[in-house]
Amino acid sequence: MHRLVEGLRLGDRYVLQERIASGGMADVWRGLDDVLKRDVAVKVMRADPDNEEIFAERFRDEALHSAALLHTNITTVFDYGQDDHRTYLVMELVEGLPLSAIIREQGAMAPEPVRSILGQAALALGTAHEAGVVHRDVKPANILVREDGLVKLTDFGIARAIDTIGHTRVGEMLGTPNYISPEQAVGQTATGASDLYALGVVAHEMLTGERPFDRGTPIATALCHVNEPPPPLEDDVPEDLRAVVASLLQKDPADRPDSAIAVAVMLGMAPPELADVDVDAASGASGTSSGYVVLPVTPLTPSTPLEAVKPPDRAPADIPTMAAGPEELLD
């Protein structure tokens, strides 16, 4: 097996140029599609004899799930293949920053960028859920933000089709403990509502600059999701946005919004007719006293571009996502 180095060709087509991220089961490289002459991202499974079979199954699942999800706010998968016993995915190259890097650099974010990022991520999840796919690892590292404000949800490596059995080993915790839903933390199956809870944790972190549930170890952190309320948001967070976050962070899945599309509607990122939502009730408003108006914003024109965010020369190492076992560091 050839070592991954700059200039290596995979599938006699994709030329690796620069490693831009690393994770537990894969490395992501900037590459060149030598046939179509375009820049791509190439995600290559890392050699791991102890986990090779299950990692290969998850890679294959990621290819199948992602290729079926065509949406502006989801990274597009172009190809899947094997070369010299290496499995790889070829995806669109997103020139931007993972949300985790933005939060790390900026701290607490203003409400309007939060509304835009949250709404676009909800639109992406809506497409996945309608296709019967649960992401199971929604977190800032898996949300990429371009310089123009467009959001891309990525890394469906541990996603699961609703009508299938996932590739899970006994005792393994799928997802990241800082963003895991209460039902997942107690061993129940993840659903679309679980993704919405994780999205609520992401929203809370964007608004405060800190993870709402973090106790230093995976088990202690997971138990916080089950037993503890999130810290209160600052008073300057608009009431409608505060109410959306609160609804996403409900411990009981039945108390969360009915769908990801409903969340996008509540945030003004989709027209109300896309979801059966009482916007005033969901936002905590009485009539129009809150000043909140739902606008038919499309995902191609996010309401508040993050103009201050510049694409990096080299992306941080937290773009990819993988299954997180109790022995792994919190991400």
RODREN-508902 format. One record per atom (N, C-alpha, C): residue in one letter; x, y, z. Coordinates in pm, whole numbers, plus 50000, padded with zeros to 5 digits. Layout:
BEGIN
aXYZ
...
% end
This chain:
BEGIN
m500854988150000
m500005000050000
m500895012550000
h500635021449905
h501425033649896
h501055043550008
r502065050350059
r501815060550159
r501165072650094
l500215078950165
l499555090650110
l500505102550112
v500835107549994
v501725118949981
v501205127949870
e501665140349869
e501295149549762
e501715143749627
g500805144549531
g501095139449398
g500595125349372
l500195118049478
l499675104549460
l498355105049384
r498185095849290
r496935095049213
r496085083449265
l494815086049283
l493855075849322
l492875073749209
g492575061049181
g491645058049074
g492125062948939
d493435064748924
d494025069848801
d493355082748755
r492935090748855
r492175102848820
r492375114248918
y492395111149049
y492405121649150
y493815123349207
v494385135049190
v495745137949233
v495695145149368
l496295138949470
l496315145149602
l497305156849603
q496855168249655
q497695180249655
q498125184649793
e497225184249892
e497545188950025
e496545183150124
r497055177850235
r496145173050338
r495585184950413
i494275185850422
i493655197550483
i492935194350613
a492745181650645
a492085178150771
a492335163450802
s492255160150930
s492435146350974
s491425143151082
g490995130651083
g490065126151186
g490395112051228
g489515106251307
g489785093151362
g489825081951260
m489055083051151
m489055072151055
m489415076550914
a489725089250893
a490015093750757
a490835106550757
d491495108950644
d492155121650616
d491445128050498
v491385141250498
v490785148550387
v491875156350315
w491935154550184
w492955160950102
w492305170350001
r492945181449976
r492635189349858
r493215181849739
g492405180249636
g492865172549522
g492435178549390
l492935172749284
l492565176949148
l491965165149074
d490765167149021
d490155157448931
d490805159548795
d491695150348757
d492485152248636
d491685149948509
v490465144648524
v489615142548406
v488765154948380
l488075159848483
l487225171648466
l487945184648497
k489235183848538
k490055195648563
k489385205048665
r489015199548777
r488415207648883
r488985203649018
d489005213149111
d489445210349247
d488375202549321
v488805192949402
v487885184649478
v488465182349617
a487635177149706
a488105172249835
a488065157049829
v489155150749868
v489245136149865
v489395131150009
k488425123650055
k488435118150191
k488885103650181
v490035100750242
v490655087550229
v490625080550364
m490075068550366
m490015060850489
m491415057250536
r491675059650664
r492985056550720
r493095041650748
a494275035950721
a494505021750748
a494415019150897
d493555009650935
d493365006051075
d492894991551079
p493814982051090
p493434967851085
p492364964051185
d492354970351304
d491384966651406
d489964971151373
n489844981651290
n488524987251259
n488234987951110
e489054981151032
e488954982750886
e487574979350832
e487004968450878
e485714964050823
e484594973850853
i484484978150980
i483384987151016
i483605000950956
f484865005650949
f485125018550886
f484755018150739
a485085007050671
a484745005750529
a483235005850509
e482504999350600
e481044999350590
e480495013450607
r481055021150702
r480585034750723
r480945043750606
f482105041450548
f482475049150430
f481495046550317
r481165033950298
r480225030450193
r478855036550221
d478435036150347
d477155042350383
d477185057350357
e478315063850393
e478415078250370
e478265081450222
a478895073350137
a478795075549993
a477345074249947
l476665063749992
l475295061349950
l474355072150001
h474485075750131
h473595085750189
h473825099450125
s475085103550118
s475385116950069
s475065118649922
a475345108349842
a475095109449698
a473605111049668
a472755106349758
a471315107249737
a470735120549783
l471545128849850
l471045141349906
l471555153049824
l470715158249737
l471085169349651
l470435182149705
h471245190549764
h470725202949822
h471865213049831
t471535225649814
t472535236349820
t473305236149950
n472675232250060
n473315232850191
n473915219550237
i474115210150144
i474755197450174
i475925195550078
t477085191750130
t478225189450042
t477905178149945
t478265180249819
t477955170649714
t479055160149703
v478655147449697
v479595136449675
v479635133449527
f480855133149471
f481035130649329
f481355116149296
d482125109649384
d482645096449347
d483015088649473
y483095075549456
y483505066449563
y484325055449497
g485425051549558
g486235041249496
g487255035249589
q487995025549535
q489075019049606
q490285018349516
d491445020349575
d492695020049500
d493805015349593
d494475004749556
d495574999449636
d495114997049780
h493924990949793
h493334987549922
h492954999850005
r492885011349942
r492435023450012
r491055027249960
t490155030150054
t488815034550017
t488755049750026
y488105055949929
y488075070649928
y486735075949877
l486415088049920
l485265095549871
l485765108249806
v485135112349698
v485475124949633
v484265134149644
m484505146149700
m483415155549728
m483765169249674
e482765177949670
e483035191749634
e483965197949738
l484835206649693
l485755213549782
l485085226449827
v484835227649956
v484175239450011
v485255249050061
e485345260650000
e486325270750041
e485715278950154
g486025275350274
g485455282250388
g486005276650517
l485315279550625
l485745275250758
l484685266350822
p485105256350899
p484125249250981
p483615258751088
l482355257251123
l481755265951224
l482525265251355
s483105253851385
s483875252451508
s485045262251512
a485685264551398
a486805273951392
a486305288351408
i485155291251350
i484585304751362
i484265307851508
i483635298251576
i483305300351718
i484575301751800
r485565293551767
r486815294151843
r487505307751827
e487415313551706
e488095326151679
e487275338351724
q485935337551710
q485095349151735
q484405348851872
g484245337051930
g483465336152052
g481985337352020
a481225343252110
a479775344752089
a479495352551962
m478515347851885
m478185353951757
m476915362251770
a476775371851681
a475585380351679
a474365372151636
p473175376251677
p471975368351648
p471705366051500
e471925376051413
e471575374151272
e472425363751201
p473765363751217
p474525352651159
p474095339151216
v473775338751345
v473315326251405
v472025321751338
r471115331151317
r469845327851252
r470075322151112
s470995328251038
s471275323850901
s471885309850899
i472915307850981
i473585294850983
i472645283951032
l471915286851137
l470975277251194
l469885273551094
g469355283751025
g468285281150929
g468755272950811
q469945275850761
q470465268350647
q470765253850687
a471335251950806
a471585238350854
a470265230750869
a469215237650913
a467915231250925
a467375227050789
l467565235450688
l467145231750553
l467875219150505
a469175218350536
a469945206550498
a469405194050568
l469165195350698
l468625183950773
l467235180150723
g466455190150685
g465125187250632
g465195178350509
t466135181350420
t466325173150300
t466735158950337
a467685157750432
a468135144450474
a466995136550537
h466255142950628
h465175135850697
h464065131650601
e463765140350505
e462735136750408
e463185124850322
a464505123250308
a465035111850232
a465225099650322
g464845100850450
g464935089650541
g466315087550601
v467125098150606
v468495097150658
v468645105850783
v469105099850892
v469405107051015
v470915109151021
h471345121551040
h472795124651037
h473525118451156
r473015120251276
r473535114551401
r474815120951454
d475345131051387
d476535137551441
d476585152251398
v475485159351422
v475435173651392
v476265181051496
k477255188551452
k478105196251542
k478825206951460
p479415216951524
p480045227951448
p481125223351351
a481885213051385
a482935208351296
a482395202851165
n481105198951163
n480495193351043
n479615203450969
i479715216051008
i478985226750939
i480025236350882
l480145236750751
l481115245350686
l480445258250642
v481135269450659
v480585282550623
v481505289150522
r480965291750404
r481755298750302
r481855313550334
e482755320350266
e482955334650289
e481685342650261
d480875338150166
d479655345450132
d478495341950225
g478745333550326
g477705330250422
g476945317450393
l477195311250278
l476505298750246
l477005287550336
v476075279750388
v476385268950482
v476305255550411
k477235246650447
k477235233050393
k477315223150509
l476325214550520
l476365203650617
l477145192150555
t478105186750629
t478965176450573
t479075164650668
d479795154450622
d480155142650699
d478965134550746
f478445126250655
f477385116850688
f477975103150717
g479185102950775
g479905090450797
g479225080950892
i478465086050990
i477755077051080
i476245078951068
a475815084950956
a474385086350931
a473755072550915
r472455071850936
r471765059050924
r470435061150854
a470155052650757
a468835052750698
a467845048050802
i466685054450809
i465705051750914
i465245037250913
d465185031150795
d464655017450787
d465755006850783
t466985010350826
t468055000550826
t468725000050962
i469564990150980
i470324988551103
i471704994451082
g472145002951175
g473445009351161
g474584999951197
h475805003951158
h476994996151188
h477555000751323
t477034994951428
t477404999251562
t477924987351641
r479064989051706
r479624978551790
r479064979751932
v479044968652004
v478514968552141
v479304978452227
g478594986952300
g479234996352389
g479755008952322
e479515010352191
e480045021952120
e479045033452125
m479545045352148
m478715057452146
m478905064352012
l477855065051932
l477945071751803
l477585086351819
g478365094851754
g478165109151767
g479235114951858
t479035127351896
t479985134251982
t479275137952111
p479805134152227
p479085136052354
p478625150252380
n479375160252335
n478955174052360
n477655177652289
y477265170152187
y476095173652107
y475085162152099
i475255152052180
i474385140252172
i473055143152240
s471985137552185
s470655139852242
s470455131352366
p469525135352454
p469265127352575
p468885112852543
e468065110952438
e467645097252407
e468815088752359
q469735094652283
q470915087052242
q471805083852362
a471885093252454
a472745091452571
a472305079752658
v470995076452653
v470505065152734
v470305052652648
g470865052852526
g470885040752444
g469745039052348
q468885049252332
q467795048052237
q468265051452095
t467465047651998
t467815049951858
t467675064651823
a468635069751748
a468575083551702
a467505085051595
t466815096451600
t465805099751499
t466085113851448
g465225118651359
g465365132351313
g465305142251428
a464495139251530
a464405148051647
a465735148751721
s466535138051714
s467855138151777
s468785147951706
d468695148351573
d469475158251497
d469065172451535
l467765174451558
l467305187851595
l467835191951731
y467905182651824
y468475185751955
y469935190051939
a470705182551861
a472105186051838
a472225199851774
l471305202951683
l471295216151621
l471035226951725
g470185224051823
g469945233451931
g471185235852015
v471955225252040
v473215226852114
v474175235652035
v474245233451904
v475095241751818
v474655256351825
a473345258651820
a472825272351826
a473205278951957
h473045271852067
h473405277152198
h474885280752203
e475715272152146
e477155274752144
e477495286952059
m476805288551946
m477045300451863
m476715313251939
l475625312952015
l475155325052084
l475975328352208
t476635318452266
t477375320652390
t478885319352374
g479325312452268
g480755309952250
g481265298252331
e480375291352404
e480765280052488
e479775268552471
r480285256352485
r479405244752479
r478525244352604
p477235242552588
p476345242952705
p476505230952798
f476925219552742
f477085207452821
f478515202352802
d479355204052900
d480745199752889
d481275197153029
r481465184453061
r481955180953194
r483305173753190
g483985174553078
g485355169553071
g485515155153030
t484515146753052
t484575132853009
t483325129652928
p483405120252833
p482245116952752
p481025112652832
i481225104252932
i480075099053008
i479425110053090
a480235118053160
a479675128853241
a478955139053155
t479535141953039
t478905151552949
t477585146152895
a477565133452855
a476325127552804
a475225127752909
l475585125153034
l474575125253141
l474005139253164
c474805149553138
c474305163253151
c473155165853055
h473265160252935
h472185161952838
h470885155852889
v471005145352966
v469825138353017
v469215145653136
n470065150953224
n469595155353354
n469615170353379
e470365178053304
e470555192153336
e469985201353228
p469425212653267
p468965222553168
p470165230053112
p470045235652991
p471145243552938
p471285256653013
p472485262453018
p472645275553081
p471765285953013
p471275295953085
p470425306153022
p471195314552922
l470495318852819
l471085327752720
l471055342152770
e471925350452714
e471985364452753
e470685371652715
d470385382452785
d469135389752763
d469065396252625
d470225398452560
d470205405152430
d469885395752315
v469705382952343
v469275373652238
v467805376052209
p467425378552083
p466005381252052
p465085370052102
e463905373952145
e462985364552207
e462605353152113
d462415356251985
d462015345651892
d463125335451875
l464385340151866
l465515330951851
l465725322851979
r465545329452092
r465645322552221
r464615311252229
a463395313952181
a462335303952187
a462625292152095
v463195294851976
v463535283951884
v464595274951947
v465635281052005
v466685273052069
v466115264752183
a465255270852263
a464645263652375
a463825251752326
s463105253652215
s462295242652163
s463165231252111
l464305234552053
l465225224252003
l465855216352116
l466045222752232
l466755216452344
l465825209652444
q464605207452405
q463695200052492
q464205185752513
k464155180952636
k464665167552666
k463845156652599
d462535158552592
d461645148752530
d461555151452380
p461915141852295
p461845144052150
p460475148752102
a459425144452170
a458065148252128
a457805163152149
d458585169652235
d458385183852262
d459195192852170
r460025187052085
r460815195051991
r459985198151867
p460455207251779
p459695210251657
p459395197751577
d458315198451501
d457865186751426
d458835182251319
s459625191451266
s460545188051158
s461635198551146
a462695195151074
a463765204851049
a463265216250960
i462385213150867
i461825223550782
i461025233550865
a460315228550967
a459585237551056
a460545247251125
v461715242451161
v462715251051224
v463155261951126
a463405258151001
a463805267950899
a462735278550880
v461475274450884
v460375283950870
v460355293550989
m460525288251109
m460515296651229
m461645306951227
l462735303451160
l463895312251154
l463865321751035
g462825320950954
g462715329750840
g463535325650720
m463965313050715
m464795308150605
m463995300150503
a462685299250521
a461825292150427
a460425297650441
p459635297450333
p458275302550341
p457405293650428
p456425299650501
p455605292050595
p454875280250532
e454525281050403
e453755270250344
e454535257250334
l455865257650356
l456645245250351
l456425236550474
a455905242350579
a455685234450701
a454435239450771
d453765230250836
d452555233650911
d452965238751048
v453305251751054
v453865257551175
v453095269951216
d452785270751345
d452265283151402
d453475291451443
v453895300451354
v455145307651375
v455095316051502
d453975322851528
d453895331251647
d454035322851773
a453365311451776
a453455302851894
a454855297351911
a455465293251798
a456805287451807
a457835297551849
s457655310051813
s458645320251844
s458405326851978
g457285323552041
g456975329752169
g456395343652152
a455995347252030
a455505360652004
a454005361352027
s453535373252049
s452105375752060
s451735385351948
g451035379951848
g450765388051730
g452075391351661
t452325404251638
t453575408551576
t454385417151671
s454095416251800
s454765425051895
s456255422751903
s456725410751867
s458155408151874
s458895414451758
g458165418551654
g458815424051536
g459395413351446
y459155400851475
y459705389851396
y458805387051277
v459365387351159
v458615384951037
v459275373550962
v458485363750922
v459025352550845
v459195356850700
l460395355350648
l460705359250512
l460995346950427
p460565346850301
p460845335450214
p462275335950162
v463225333750250
v464635334350212
v465065320850158
t465775320650047
t466265308049991
t467645305250046
p468065292450046
p469395289250098
p470525295150016
l470235299549894
l471275305549811
l471565319949850
t470655326049925
t470865339849966
t470665341150115
p471625336150195
p471475337050340
p471325351450385
s470535353450490
s470145366950527
s471305375550574
t472315369550636
t473425377350688
t474735370350657
p475375373250542
p476655366850512
p477705370350617
l478585360950644
l479665363450738
l480835369650661
e480735382550631
e481715388950545
e483105389150607
a483165388250739
a484475389050804
a485225375750799
v484545365150761
v485175352050759
v485865349850627
k487155347350630
k487935345050509
k488295330350498
p488315324750376
p488705310750362
p490155309050403
p490475298250474
p491825296250523
p492765291150416
d494065293750432
d495045287650345
d495095272650369
r494845268950493
r494825254650530
r493715252850633
a492755244350604
a491605242850693
a492035236350823
p491355239950934
p491645233351062
p491395218451053
a491905211251149
a491855196651144
a490575190851200
d489525199151215
d488315193751276
d487155193051178
i487455192751047
i486365191650951
i485725177750954
p486495166950947
p485845153850940
p485275149651074
t484365140151068
t483675135151186
t483755120051185
m483735114151301
m483765099751308
m483015095351434
a482865081951447
a482235076851569
a483125080051687
a482505083951797
a483265087351915
a483015077252025
g484005069552059
g483895060052169
g484255066852299
p483955060952412
p484245067152541
p485705070452561
e486585063552486
e488005065952507
e488515078052429
e487685083752340
e488155094452256
e487935108052322
l488755117652282
l488615131252333
l487335137352281
l486745146452360
l485565153552316
l485955162952204
d485075164152103
d485345173351994
d484355184752001
% end
